[in-house]
Every structure is written in C-alpha cells, then in structure tokens.
Amino acid sequence: MKTIKKIFPAILVLFAITISISSCDNSEESKNANKPKARGAIGEIILAIDSTKWQGPVGDALKDIFQADVKGLIRDESMFTVRRVDPRAVTGILKQATNVVYVTTFDDRSSGSQRINALFSKESKEKAAEDPSLYMLRSADEHAIGQELIYLFGRNDETLIQNLQANKSKIQNLFHVRERERLEKLILGRKSGAARVAGEKLGLNIQVPTSYQVAKSEDNFLWLRQPTPRTDRADISLFFYEMDYTSEEQVFPEEIIKLRESIAKAHLYSDPDNRNSYLTIEKVDPTPLFTNFNIKGNYAVELRGGWKTANLSMGGSFMSYTIVDTEKGKLYYMEGFVYFPSQNHREAIREIETLLLATDIIPKEEKSS
C-alpha cells in the first residue's frame, strides 16, 4: 500500500471525482509480472466495510448502488452479487479478488474502518476534508493482475452518502462496463465461423462463441441459438433482422414493438407446428424499457423486458438494439432472449448484451454480395 500513500495526496489535487493510479516505472512492471491473476465470478464484488457502517445509512446507500434491481428482467435480481466482509479479513484469496471495494469515513473509530483508514496518509485525509466532492480512489492490479480495487471514502457518513447518491449511475456503470469486458474475453476466445458467414449476408459482423448454432438463416433474418440440456446453463437465442431505413418514425417505441412482433410472427415459434406459439413482448410485468444509445457512431434504441409465447407456454427475459445505419440506409434489429425457467437471468442477459454490442455493421463496400 506504499504506492497509494505516496501518490494519493498529489492526485487528490488534480482530480475532483474519480482518481486512477498508474505506475510506469520498471520496478512496478516487474512486480506485476509476479502477481497472480485476479479471480472472481462475473458480477461478483467483495465489499470491505465495518459491520456497523454496513448496517447503517452508508450501507443503505451502497445497497441502493450495488444491489439495485436489474431493470427489464421478469423477476427481481440485484445488479451485482455482493459479498460483504470485515476489512480485517481481506487477506489471502480475498485480497486477490477481481473486484474489491473498501468503504470508510475518516471520523469512524471502529476497528474495521480504522484498518482502511490506516492506508491513507494524513495529507490525503486533509485534502478530502477540504474538498468534500472527493470520494473515490481507483487502483488497478493492486494485489493481482486484472484486479479493480476501489476506495469509497468521506470525512463523515453524511458527506459519503451524498457523494454515493450523486454518483450512483457512474459507479454502477464503472462495474457494468468492466464486467462486460471481462465476459467478452472469456466467451469470445473461440468464435463461430458459421455465424460470421451467415451474418455477412445481412451486412453484419457477428461474433459469438462456437456453442451458438445457426437455427435459421434467410436473406434478411438470422437466428442463432445456444441450446443446452444442462440445468445450470440458460438457453439463449440471438436473432438479427435487416430492413430499409426510410423514416425516423421507425425508431419510435411503438414502431419498434410492431417491428419485433412482425419478426416473431414470421420466424420465432416455440412449436413450429403451432402458429399461435410465436414470441410476443410482455406489455405489463415487466413494462418494456426503452433507452436511447449511440453504438459506434450509429443511433440506436435499447429495449429490455419480458417475452412470452402467445399461447403462454413459455417465457423469459430479453433485450434488443434497434440500430440506424444512415450510410447504407438500413435499419437493424438485434435481440437476444433467455429461456431458463425458475432461474436467474442476470448473467444470461449480460452475455446477450456483450454479444450484441460486439456486433459490427459492415461498411457498404465490404458487404458480401
């Protein structure tokens, strides 16, 4: 922790909110070469905080950040899996966890908080006291390669809570993006060549693991599926649709729902022999959630919610992106949906999001004929 003590005061002066530490000297590089790889499940966060503080208002603010419900799922699931530990117990394997968050206030005299406070220099505490907007310190690869270690701090509970509430989305997004990037590295080591070739017909560079099979491929439609007989693995499907872009009304929420329903009625059935088993969007619980996006320079609309078959035989969670490619005059609808009865869908939806965002639109001159 000497690196943190030495650099922290100077960095506090330069950055008002998020503070990142990096070291370029050769000695640090050699130290990193001998460090183990960080370990931890996707979506897991080790939260080191004194038990009294965790049970109080600060803990409530942290739960509102890390244990907030994931929107758009068919049942309540927290955004991250939080393992609360006593700061004095962060040793050995826990010290090498992928995501570690220390939380303290400098006026807290409890033994757990004092253990964290000892990592800060007197000067850094004074800087934090002078500027109450300072609340976070980030340190990469502190104890293990690939580790994200974060300190959330304040001069007292009130100040820390104010900063946590004001920066809730920022903290959530920090870990959300990080976990998506981790997952992408894990699942895209081996990619499906069949999916790539099929996607090129639609003008898309689709990257999915080899476990995904081509279920249906037509001129403007592609359905990929990762079926599984295992009870510990979700049945995930991805489908892609291409059409001409003629009006901005096509990306209005009601028009996206109409488009999605028309695609499902034409291609997606739980039972191909039953035309009333097509996949429809759940309109009430959960209510479809729309968010505007910019994906690699293209306007897009994200949609999250629940799906069910029209005959109510099956259901699950889904998410999609409707993307406008003005260069080619095309509209792309990309969706992933989960079938995993009575099980959590959070990580399956994270996988879907990762794969859809890894999809690129092929420039006009490169599209296969």
Number of C-alpha atoms within 10 A of each C-alpha: 10 10 13 18 16 14 15 21 19 13 17 23 13 9 13 15 15 16 18 15 15 12 11 7 8 9 9 12 11 10 10 16 11 10 15 14 17 20 18 16 12 18 23 20 21 21 23 24 25 25 16 13 19 20 11 11 14 24 18 14 19 19 15 16 21 21 17 15 16 16 18 22 24 20 19 14 16 18 21 23 15 16 11 15 18 17 22 15 11 17 10 9 10 17 19 25 25 26 27 21 18 23 26 28 23 20 13 16 11 13 13 22 25 18 17 21 21 12 12 18 16 12 15 20 20 13 17 20 16 11 15 18 17 24 27 22 22 17 18 18 19 20 23 21 19 19 22 22 22 20 19 19 26 27 22 16 18 13 18 24 20 17 20 23 14 11 15 16 11 13 16 17 12 10 19 16 12 16 20 20 12 15 19 20 10 12 16 16 10 13 16 17 14 15 23 16 14 22 28 17 19 26 22 22 20 25 22 29 18 16 14 20 18 17 14 14 17 11 11 14 21 22 24 22 18 19 15 12 8 8 10 9 14 22 18 21 21 25 24 24 22 20 13 14 18 11 10 8 11 18 20 12 17 11 12 19 18 13 16 20 16 15 19 18 16 10 15 20 18 18 12 11 8 10 14 15 21 24 25 23 24 19 12 9 13 18 16 21 14 18 11 13 15 12 14 10 9 13 16 22 20 19 20 24 24 25 26 19 21 19 14 13 10 16 22 22 26 28 26 24 26 24 23 24 18 13 9 15 13 16 21 23 22 23 23 25 27 23 21 19 13 8 13 16 24 23 16 21 23 19 19 23 19 22 21 22 17 14 16 15 20 17 13 12 8 10 15 13 8
